[in-house]
Amino acid sequence: GRNSNDRPAMDFGIQELDDGTVQQMIHSVAPTLKRNYVVMEVRNNLLASERKSTLDMFGDNFRKVALVVMGEPPEDFKAAVYERLLREKREKAASDARRKWTQGERMKVETKVETKEEDGDALDEKKAEEGTLEDAVKKAEEAVQLTEQERSMWFCKPTVEDLSKKELSQTFSSFALPSEEEGFDEVRYVWQPREACDSYLEGWVRERKLTQRVEDLQPGAWFKEQWQEWSTLLSEWRRRHSNWRDAKERPPLQAPKRRRREESHDEGEQGEQKKKAEENGENVQEKERTDGAQENGMEAENKEENGKAREEAEPAPQLRAEDLDVFSVRDVCDIGNGEPLFAHFTWEDWMLLSLRLEVHLLIHAYKHDMNDAERTSFAEAHLVFYYGKYFRKQLTLKYFGVSTEVELLAIIKDTVEVMPKNSILDPQLSDDTPME
């Protein structure tokens, strides 16, 4: 954290300054001296526990006042910010104008050719039209104006961070305003009243929860259980896929209709055998039938035999995976004829399948591990970071033929979408969706 305005790096080459010995000595001596002190800390002044530690250093002979400078600043502060932004833009415009003017003069010298010498009046007139360096700089500065976006800014962007990103991500969710109950004699709000400052800080923390990386996040029990289940299931599918591709171990294909016909035929034969056994054990008394009934029975029997003959003459219909609606398949390991739904997968298909599950699992695991109603997902810019945290491997975008996270997520938009307002990932399936 010692690379920010709040914790600057001490690189003076003096051991007592660089290792913090002088700072510790000041902290020890300051409470014994009757002087006014200003404790300028960003992180510590926003944490209740750190504020208490600072107050405990000073006895009752000190009046302790907390100054809260937060929220929308007054107009004179905004005017100073606008003036600084305008000055910086003018300085940049002047620098660009000098560079362009110098390059133009150099090109004139390099491309100069022998021409008829012009008279003195013509040369003076030409130089007057082209102008001098000072004229070019002045013209560039006068053309500079602040944009609407710049006029909506309240603060200038610092060249050095007030807090390092890592330290901010570890502490910002605990930021809170001071109160007199902590031991302050007075809490003074400089820019806005307490209610407005509370609202401002809550909104700021809520926004950071969606955009700030959690550096110390570690996978929890839910993720480990789900990942183990998926690893086992994927291994089984890959084994079945390998067996199916091996002709020696492939089970014979059998169409569902033909299989059902054979099963019904076997059941019919068993029924006839049972009926004959019952008839042999009984005395049949009524054997006379009318000629018309005999003819009708024979005709019906002939039609049934002819129908069976036509059915058996027809070839068994083949069930093709490409003709199926994949969402109607109940068992991905058997689409109805013994063939797995993934029988013809290539390595690209397995990569996309794993990517879909991993991103789906990652977002829900983040929600489980954070256990915060305001942190249910994360920004697409942090996908690679969290992927490495959870799966202990690097997500290489070029393996999928893309160069950005947005392009990668567009490939699996049926699994996750990027919300247009804040670029937060929105999973399309719930965390209890079965993997099979």
C-alpha positions as CSV (number, residue, x, y, z in Angstrom):
1,G,0.0,0.0,0.0
2,R,3.0,2.3,0.1
3,N,2.7,3.6,-3.4
4,S,-0.1,6.1,-3.0
5,N,-0.8,9.6,-1.6
6,D,-2.1,8.1,1.6
7,R,1.0,5.8,2.0
8,P,3.8,7.3,0.1
9,A,7.0,5.3,-0.4
10,M,9.9,6.6,1.7
11,D,12.9,6.4,-0.6
12,F,15.1,9.1,0.9
13,G,18.0,6.8,1.5
14,I,17.9,7.6,5.2
15,Q,17.3,4.5,7.3
16,E,15.3,6.2,10.1
17,L,12.9,7.8,7.6
18,D,12.6,4.8,5.2
19,D,11.9,2.2,7.9
20,G,9.3,4.3,9.8
21,T,11.4,5.0,12.9
22,V,10.8,8.7,12.7
23,Q,7.1,8.3,12.2
24,Q,6.8,6.1,15.2
25,M,8.8,8.6,17.3
26,I,6.4,11.4,16.2
27,H,3.4,9.4,17.2
28,S,4.9,8.8,20.6
29,V,5.9,12.4,21.3
30,A,2.9,14.3,19.8
31,P,0.4,13.5,22.5
32,T,2.7,14.9,25.2
33,L,3.0,18.3,23.5
34,K,0.2,20.9,23.8
35,R,-0.2,21.7,20.1
36,N,-2.8,21.6,17.4
37,Y,-2.5,18.6,15.1
38,V,-4.2,17.6,11.8
39,V,-4.2,13.9,11.2
40,M,-4.3,13.5,7.4
41,E,-5.2,9.9,6.7
42,V,-7.6,8.7,3.9
43,R,-8.0,5.0,4.8
44,N,-7.7,5.2,8.6
45,N,-10.0,8.2,8.9
46,L,-12.8,6.3,7.0
47,L,-12.5,3.2,9.3
48,A,-14.1,3.3,12.7
49,S,-11.5,1.0,14.3
50,E,-8.6,3.1,13.0
51,R,-10.3,6.3,14.2
52,K,-10.6,4.9,17.7
53,S,-6.9,3.9,17.7
54,T,-6.0,7.5,16.8
55,L,-8.3,9.0,19.4
56,D,-6.8,6.8,22.1
57,M,-3.4,8.3,21.5
58,F,-4.6,11.7,22.7
59,G,-5.8,12.4,26.3
60,D,-8.7,14.4,27.6
61,N,-6.7,17.6,27.4
62,F,-7.2,17.6,23.6
63,R,-10.4,18.7,21.9
64,K,-11.1,16.2,19.1
65,V,-12.9,17.4,16.0
66,A,-13.8,15.4,12.9
67,L,-14.1,17.4,9.7
68,V,-16.1,15.6,7.0
69,V,-15.4,17.0,3.5
70,M,-17.6,14.8,1.3
71,G,-20.2,15.0,-1.4
72,E,-20.8,17.8,-3.9
73,P,-18.3,20.6,-3.4
74,P,-19.1,24.4,-3.3
75,E,-19.0,26.5,-6.4
76,D,-15.7,28.1,-5.7
77,F,-14.1,24.6,-5.4
78,K,-15.7,23.6,-8.8
79,A,-14.4,26.8,-10.4
80,A,-10.9,26.0,-9.2
81,V,-11.2,22.5,-10.7
82,Y,-12.4,23.8,-14.0
83,E,-9.6,26.4,-14.1
84,R,-7.0,23.6,-13.5
85,L,-8.6,21.4,-16.2
86,L,-8.6,24.2,-18.7
87,R,-5.0,25.1,-17.9
88,E,-3.8,21.5,-18.4
89,K,-5.7,21.3,-21.7
90,R,-4.2,24.6,-22.9
91,E,-0.7,23.5,-22.0
92,K,-1.2,20.3,-24.0
93,A,-2.6,22.2,-27.0
94,A,0.4,24.6,-26.9
95,S,2.8,21.7,-26.7
96,D,1.1,20.1,-29.7
97,A,1.2,23.4,-31.6
98,R,4.9,23.8,-31.0
99,R,5.6,20.3,-32.2
100,K,3.6,20.7,-35.4
101,W,5.1,24.0,-36.2
102,T,8.6,22.7,-35.7
103,Q,7.9,19.7,-37.9
104,G,6.5,22.0,-40.6
105,E,9.6,24.2,-40.6
106,R,11.8,21.2,-40.8
107,M,9.9,19.8,-43.8
108,K,10.2,23.2,-45.6
109,V,14.0,23.0,-45.2
110,E,14.3,19.4,-46.3
111,T,12.0,19.8,-49.4
112,K,13.4,23.1,-50.5
113,V,14.4,23.1,-54.2
114,E,16.1,25.7,-56.3
115,T,13.6,28.1,-57.6
116,K,13.6,31.6,-59.0
117,E,14.5,33.9,-56.2
118,E,11.4,35.9,-55.1
119,D,11.6,39.6,-54.5
120,G,11.7,40.9,-50.9
121,D,8.1,42.1,-50.8
122,A,6.7,38.7,-51.8
123,L,8.8,36.9,-49.2
124,D,7.6,39.2,-46.4
125,E,4.0,38.8,-47.5
126,K,4.3,35.0,-47.4
127,K,5.9,34.9,-44.0
128,A,3.2,37.2,-42.6
129,E,0.5,34.8,-43.9
130,E,2.2,31.8,-42.4
131,G,2.7,33.5,-39.0
132,T,5.2,32.9,-36.2
133,L,5.5,30.2,-33.6
134,E,3.9,32.5,-31.0
135,D,0.9,33.0,-33.2
136,A,0.4,29.3,-33.7
137,V,0.6,28.6,-29.9
138,K,-1.8,31.5,-29.1
139,K,-4.3,30.3,-31.7
140,A,-4.2,26.8,-30.3
141,E,-4.7,27.9,-26.7
142,E,-7.7,30.1,-27.6
143,A,-9.4,27.2,-29.3
144,V,-9.4,25.1,-26.2
145,Q,-12.8,24.7,-24.3
146,L,-14.0,22.3,-21.7
147,T,-16.5,19.7,-22.8
148,E,-19.8,19.0,-21.0
149,Q,-18.4,15.9,-19.5
150,E,-15.4,17.8,-18.1
151,R,-17.8,20.5,-16.7
152,S,-19.6,17.7,-14.8
153,M,-16.4,16.7,-13.0
154,W,-16.0,17.8,-9.4
155,F,-12.5,16.5,-8.9
156,C,-9.3,16.3,-11.0
157,K,-7.9,12.9,-11.6
158,P,-4.7,12.5,-9.5
159,T,-1.5,11.5,-11.1
160,V,-0.8,9.2,-8.1
161,E,-3.7,7.2,-6.5
162,D,-5.0,8.3,-3.1
163,L,-5.1,4.6,-2.1
164,S,-3.6,1.6,-3.9
165,K,-6.2,-0.6,-5.6
166,K,-5.3,-3.6,-3.5
167,E,-5.7,-1.7,-0.2
168,L,-8.9,0.0,-1.4
169,S,-10.5,-3.4,-2.4
170,Q,-9.7,-4.8,1.0
171,T,-11.2,-2.0,3.1
172,F,-13.7,0.2,1.2
173,S,-16.8,-1.9,2.1
174,S,-16.1,-1.0,5.8
175,F,-15.9,2.8,5.2
176,A,-18.2,4.7,7.6
177,L,-18.6,8.3,8.7
178,P,-17.5,9.4,12.2
179,S,-19.8,10.0,15.1
180,E,-19.6,11.6,18.5
181,E,-20.2,8.2,20.1
182,E,-16.7,7.3,19.0
183,G,-15.2,9.9,21.3
184,F,-15.2,13.1,19.1
185,D,-16.2,16.3,20.8
186,E,-17.6,17.6,17.5
187,V,-18.3,16.2,14.0
188,R,-18.3,19.1,11.5
189,Y,-19.7,18.6,8.0
190,V,-18.0,21.1,5.7
191,W,-19.6,20.7,2.3
192,Q,-23.0,19.0,2.9
193,P,-25.1,17.9,5.9
194,R,-24.9,14.5,7.5
195,E,-27.8,12.9,5.5
196,A,-26.4,14.0,2.1
197,C,-22.9,12.6,3.1
198,D,-24.4,9.3,4.3
199,S,-26.2,9.0,0.9
200,Y,-23.1,9.9,-1.0
201,L,-20.9,7.4,0.8
202,E,-23.5,4.6,0.5
203,G,-23.8,5.1,-3.3
204,W,-20.0,5.3,-3.7
205,V,-19.5,2.0,-1.8
206,R,-22.3,0.3,-3.8
207,E,-20.8,1.4,-7.1
208,R,-17.3,0.1,-6.0
209,K,-18.8,-3.2,-5.0
210,L,-19.8,-3.8,-8.6
211,T,-16.6,-2.5,-10.2
212,Q,-13.8,-3.1,-7.7
213,R,-11.9,-6.4,-7.7
214,V,-11.7,-8.5,-4.6
215,E,-8.0,-9.3,-4.4
216,D,-8.2,-11.7,-1.5
217,L,-11.2,-13.8,-2.7
218,Q,-10.8,-17.5,-2.3
219,P,-13.0,-20.4,-3.7
220,G,-15.5,-21.7,-1.1
221,A,-17.0,-25.1,-0.3
222,W,-19.9,-24.7,-2.8
223,F,-17.6,-24.1,-5.7
224,K,-15.3,-27.0,-4.8
225,E,-18.3,-29.4,-4.6
226,Q,-19.7,-28.2,-7.9
227,W,-16.3,-28.3,-9.6
228,Q,-15.7,-31.9,-8.4
229,E,-19.1,-33.0,-9.7
230,W,-18.5,-31.4,-13.1
231,S,-15.0,-32.9,-13.4
232,T,-16.3,-36.4,-12.7
233,L,-19.2,-36.0,-15.1
234,L,-17.0,-34.6,-17.9
235,S,-14.5,-37.4,-17.5
236,E,-17.4,-39.9,-17.9
237,W,-18.6,-38.2,-21.0
238,R,-15.2,-38.1,-22.5
239,R,-14.8,-41.8,-21.8
240,R,-18.1,-42.6,-23.5
241,H,-17.2,-40.4,-26.4
242,S,-13.9,-42.3,-26.8
243,N,-15.7,-45.6,-26.6
244,W,-18.2,-44.6,-29.2
245,R,-15.5,-43.5,-31.6
246,D,-13.8,-46.9,-31.2
247,A,-15.7,-49.2,-33.6
248,K,-14.8,-52.3,-31.5
249,E,-16.5,-51.1,-28.4
250,R,-19.5,-49.3,-30.1
251,P,-22.8,-50.9,-29.3
252,P,-25.0,-51.8,-32.4
253,L,-27.4,-49.1,-33.5
254,Q,-31.0,-49.9,-33.2
255,A,-33.9,-47.6,-34.2
256,P,-36.5,-47.0,-31.5
257,K,-39.5,-48.0,-33.7
258,R,-38.0,-51.3,-34.7
259,R,-37.0,-52.0,-31.2
260,R,-40.5,-51.4,-29.9
261,R,-42.0,-53.6,-32.7
262,E,-39.8,-56.5,-31.7
263,E,-40.7,-56.1,-28.1
264,S,-44.4,-56.1,-28.9
265,H,-43.9,-59.2,-31.1
266,D,-42.2,-61.1,-28.2
267,E,-45.0,-60.1,-25.9
268,G,-47.6,-61.4,-28.5
269,E,-45.9,-64.8,-28.8
270,Q,-45.8,-65.2,-25.0
271,G,-49.5,-64.4,-24.9
272,E,-50.4,-66.9,-27.6
273,Q,-48.4,-69.6,-25.8
274,K,-50.2,-68.9,-22.6
275,K,-53.6,-68.9,-24.3
276,K,-52.9,-72.3,-26.0
277,A,-52.0,-73.7,-22.6
278,E,-55.3,-72.6,-21.1
279,E,-57.3,-74.0,-24.1
280,N,-55.6,-77.4,-23.8
281,G,-56.5,-77.7,-20.2
282,E,-60.2,-77.0,-20.8
283,N,-63.0,-78.8,-22.6
284,V,-64.3,-76.6,-25.5
285,Q,-68.0,-77.1,-25.8
286,E,-69.0,-74.6,-28.4
287,K,-67.3,-75.1,-31.8
288,E,-69.9,-74.1,-34.3
289,R,-69.6,-70.8,-36.0
290,T,-71.5,-69.4,-38.9
291,D,-69.9,-69.3,-42.3
292,G,-70.1,-65.5,-42.4
293,A,-68.2,-65.2,-39.1
294,Q,-65.5,-67.6,-40.4
295,E,-65.0,-65.6,-43.5
296,N,-64.8,-62.3,-41.6
297,G,-62.3,-63.8,-39.2
298,M,-60.2,-65.2,-42.0
299,E,-60.3,-61.8,-43.8
300,A,-59.2,-59.9,-40.7
301,E,-56.4,-62.4,-40.1
302,N,-55.2,-62.0,-43.7
303,K,-55.1,-58.2,-43.3
304,E,-53.2,-58.4,-40.1
305,E,-50.6,-60.8,-41.7
306,N,-50.3,-58.6,-44.7
307,G,-49.7,-55.5,-42.5
308,K,-47.0,-57.3,-40.6
309,A,-45.3,-58.4,-43.8
310,R,-45.3,-54.8,-45.1
311,E,-43.9,-53.5,-41.8
312,E,-41.1,-56.0,-41.8
313,A,-40.3,-55.3,-45.4
314,E,-39.8,-51.6,-44.6
315,P,-36.3,-50.7,-43.4
316,A,-35.9,-49.6,-39.8
317,P,-35.9,-45.8,-39.6
318,Q,-32.6,-44.3,-38.5
319,L,-32.5,-41.7,-35.8
320,R,-30.0,-38.9,-36.5
321,A,-28.6,-36.6,-33.8
322,E,-28.6,-33.6,-36.2
323,D,-32.4,-33.9,-36.6
324,L,-33.1,-33.7,-32.9
325,D,-34.0,-30.8,-30.7
326,V,-31.2,-31.0,-28.2
327,F,-33.4,-29.6,-25.4
328,S,-35.9,-32.5,-25.8
329,V,-33.2,-35.1,-25.1
330,R,-33.7,-36.5,-21.6
331,D,-30.4,-38.4,-21.4
332,V,-27.3,-36.9,-23.2
333,C,-25.7,-40.3,-23.1
334,D,-28.5,-41.9,-25.2
335,I,-30.6,-39.9,-27.7
336,G,-32.9,-43.0,-28.1
337,N,-30.8,-45.4,-30.1
338,G,-27.8,-45.8,-27.8
339,E,-25.8,-43.0,-29.4
340,P,-24.6,-40.2,-27.1
341,L,-25.6,-36.6,-27.9
342,F,-21.9,-35.7,-27.9
343,A,-20.9,-38.7,-30.2
344,H,-19.5,-36.4,-32.9
345,F,-17.9,-33.7,-30.7
346,T,-14.6,-32.3,-31.8
347,W,-12.1,-30.6,-29.5
348,E,-13.7,-27.2,-30.3
349,D,-17.0,-28.5,-29.0
350,W,-15.5,-29.7,-25.8
351,M,-13.7,-26.4,-25.3
352,L,-17.0,-24.4,-25.7
353,L,-18.8,-26.8,-23.4
354,S,-16.2,-26.4,-20.7
355,L,-16.2,-22.6,-21.1
356,R,-20.0,-22.4,-20.7
357,L,-19.9,-24.4,-17.5
358,E,-16.9,-22.7,-16.1
359,V,-18.3,-19.1,-16.6
360,H,-21.7,-20.2,-15.3
361,L,-20.1,-21.8,-12.2
362,L,-17.7,-18.9,-11.7
363,I,-20.4,-16.2,-11.5
364,H,-22.6,-18.2,-9.0
365,A,-19.5,-19.2,-6.9
366,Y,-18.6,-15.5,-6.7
367,K,-22.1,-14.7,-5.4
368,H,-21.9,-17.6,-2.8
369,D,-18.5,-16.6,-1.6
370,M,-19.2,-12.9,-1.3
371,N,-22.5,-13.5,0.5
372,D,-23.4,-9.8,-0.1
373,A,-26.8,-8.8,-1.6
374,E,-25.0,-5.9,-3.3
375,R,-22.3,-8.1,-4.8
376,T,-24.1,-10.7,-6.9
377,S,-21.8,-10.6,-9.9
378,F,-18.8,-8.8,-11.3
379,A,-17.7,-6.7,-14.3
380,E,-16.7,-8.3,-17.6
381,A,-13.3,-6.7,-17.2
382,H,-12.5,-8.9,-14.2
383,L,-13.4,-12.2,-15.9
384,V,-9.8,-13.2,-16.5
385,F,-8.8,-12.3,-13.0
386,Y,-11.5,-14.3,-11.2
387,Y,-11.1,-17.2,-13.6
388,G,-7.5,-17.5,-12.5
389,K,-8.5,-17.2,-8.9
390,Y,-11.0,-20.1,-9.0
391,F,-9.7,-22.5,-11.7
392,R,-6.0,-22.0,-11.0
393,K,-5.3,-21.6,-14.7
394,Q,-5.1,-18.7,-17.2
395,L,-8.0,-17.9,-19.5
396,T,-6.3,-17.3,-22.8
397,L,-8.6,-15.4,-25.1
398,K,-6.8,-16.1,-28.3
399,Y,-7.5,-19.8,-28.0
400,F,-11.1,-18.9,-28.8
401,G,-10.2,-16.6,-31.6
402,V,-11.1,-13.4,-29.8
403,S,-9.1,-10.5,-28.3
404,T,-11.5,-9.1,-25.6
405,E,-13.7,-10.4,-22.8
406,V,-16.8,-9.0,-24.5
407,E,-16.1,-10.9,-27.7
408,L,-15.6,-14.1,-25.7
409,L,-18.8,-13.7,-23.8
410,A,-20.7,-13.1,-27.1
411,I,-19.9,-16.7,-28.1
412,I,-21.7,-18.0,-25.0
413,K,-24.5,-15.4,-24.8
414,D,-27.0,-18.2,-24.1
415,T,-25.1,-18.8,-20.8
416,V,-24.2,-15.3,-19.7
417,E,-25.0,-11.8,-20.9
418,V,-23.2,-8.5,-20.3
419,M,-25.5,-5.8,-18.9
420,P,-25.2,-2.7,-21.1
421,K,-25.5,-0.2,-18.2
422,N,-22.6,-1.3,-16.1
423,S,-20.9,-4.2,-17.9
424,I,-21.9,-6.6,-15.1
425,L,-22.2,-10.3,-16.0
426,D,-25.8,-11.7,-15.8
427,P,-26.1,-15.5,-15.7
428,Q,-29.0,-16.9,-17.7
429,L,-29.3,-20.1,-15.6
430,S,-29.8,-20.5,-11.9
431,D,-27.2,-22.0,-9.6
432,D,-29.3,-25.2,-9.1
433,T,-29.6,-26.0,-12.8
434,P,-28.6,-29.7,-13.3
435,M,-25.4,-30.3,-15.2
436,E,-26.7,-33.2,-17.2
